[in-house]
Amino acid sequence: MKLLNQSIKYLSVSILLIVSIWSAIFYFNMLDEIHDSIDDGLDNYKLLIINRTEDDEQIFEQKGFEEGNFTIDQISKEEALGMRDYFTDTLLYMQNEDDLEPVRMLTSAFKHGEDYYQLTVFNSTVEEDDLIEDLLYSIVWLYIILVVSIVLINNVVLKRLWKPFYKLLSDLKAFRIDKEDPVPVVEGDTREFKELESAVNSLIFHARETYSNQKRFTENASHELQTPLAIISTKLELLLEKESLNSESADHVAQILQVIQRLTRLNKSLLLLSKIENKQFLENSPISVNQVVAQSVEDLEEFAEFKEVKTTVDNSSEIQVKMDESLASILVSNLIRNSIFHNLKGGNVTITLVDNTLIICNTGKSESLDPEKIFTRFHKETKNSSSSGLGLAIVEAICKLYGFEVSYRFDGAHCFEVNFG
Amino acid sequence: MKILLIEDELDLAEAIRTSLEKELFLVEHASDFASALEKVSLYEYDCILLDIMLPGGSGMDILAKMKKKQGGENVIIISAKDSLDDKLEGLDLGADDYLTKPFHIAELNARIKAVFRRKNLQGSNLIEIKNTIVDLNERECKVDGKLIELNRKEFDILNYFLLNKNRLITKNALAEHVWGDHIDQADNFDFIYYQIKNLRKKLQTSNAQIEIQSVYGVGYKLTEL
């Protein structure tokens, strides 16, 4: 959920709460104020009527609210003395509304001459259900207007305020530690974003330092190993060219040379693997997998011929990927070479390119390989000592680097699938 | 042909020098930045083999200074750094080739000769040994004036042998040169034997006065009959 929507979610819930509580309080306050003012009016009315009784005897004829909003009834002295003024809310029939309407009623007692009377005055009051309804409507409208304007303001203001953040984010997504890209910069002077920028930059600085240290270490290690290997193999090659060497010694030297060359290959493969894992190949260019396959098949033609393996390529669809050229070639040729090498005499290799997937199937021994172990380093299916056991590990590392999916399955033939996504 | 070898590993330098002298090149050696710079500015060479990591400085700086001066020399970088950045930087600075250590002697020979040939190209581009002539432009091989049919890889193999006449070419070196850089994980080089056998047969039937000999099972060499 986006930050913008998150804040709107919380705001709308809390505004709903605030508005509801506020409207309840408002309702009761208002009702209280209305009663207060009606009660004052009724008190005043009462006094006026009592004053009128002094000079207008007629008024005692007023019964049952016939004329004016009051009635006067004679009561006993005990009753009158025990009575205090009290207000009641009740319903009375109103002619204009043709219905019972809520009224506020004040009942009081007074003494006129020797007689005691009870006076009841009333005034029509608010209809509470109408009030609640009206209030509810205006509250709902208020709520809607508030939320809508918050959404609008949020959209405009927050978007503008967060713009530097989103820019930083997209810069960081595109950022590669091994490139000489300038560090991301935050526009504007929002303090939090400035702090984020400096935190990100110091992180990048440390990461770059670590990365270059590691890169240097890998390369130094390679230098340290490659040079002695170069010296040994060069010297052995020169030794083998010596006429004076007898053939028995020459055989020994030749064997040592072969071991050294194996060691050299192993070292190269390990280096390649560590370079892939350190993501030092990001010279991406558009590559046609079909072409890489064709090239690999051609390179391995003699090897396949020697192994008496027939290779067929089915270019059902064109596959284009963006990746490092040499890695593409290593990925494809490792798989094809494996499929030729671990094949039967007179067997075949079928290479299919379809739906962004490269499928390489080969005949071979009749049981499945262990799909769990097959891609791990130095795992060897055969006891063949010249295999480095790194070929498929390199394939997997390349796929991981580019987010391709590589899998193995056995359905009579051994099939490796690379899905270029 | 005068070659300057700039390499700080004395053992390796010695081995390379021995090998190059077999090809009748005149080899001088500089083992650090200062002496290399001095030699480069004082004398002229036909080819310079340049290591990148040197005591006292980087080979790239020597290359840059040399090319700024005028730059008639051919430069082949020999480095243990197999990094694309370095390769591009070196070639940008005017190096003719980039060879990653460890390399095979045969490969170094072939590169040096290829660089020479590119620079001194005067129309034809022929290698002639006895009655065999290889035309690199046309990619043709003639024995006694008669064309022999070679496929692309057979031609590459023969060319490689001709550039390394009388020298040992290991199966590894041959595989890397002819079948590409990463074939070296090919686990099994027996198939090379069949390629050589075919080539031998073609050379024999056309009465070429050259022969490809097997060397202790580790490689081959081409000799004149």
Interface residues (C-beta under 8 A of the other chain):
Chain A: E219 S222 H223 Q226 T227 L229 A230 I231 S233 T234 K235 E237 L238 L240 E241 S247 A250 D251 V253 A254 L257 Q258 Q261 T264 R265 K268 S269 L271 Q280 F281 E283 D299 L300 E302 F303 E305 F306 K307 S326 S329 I330 S333 N334 R337 F341 N384 S386 S387 S388 L390 G391
Chain B: E9 D11 L12 A15 I16 T18 S19 K22 M53 A80 K81 D82 S83 L84 T100 K101 P102 F103 H104 I105 K153 R167 L168 T170 N172 W179 G180 D181 H182 I183 D184 Q185 A186 D187 N188 D190 F191 I192 Y194 Q195 V215 Y216 G217 V218 G219 K221
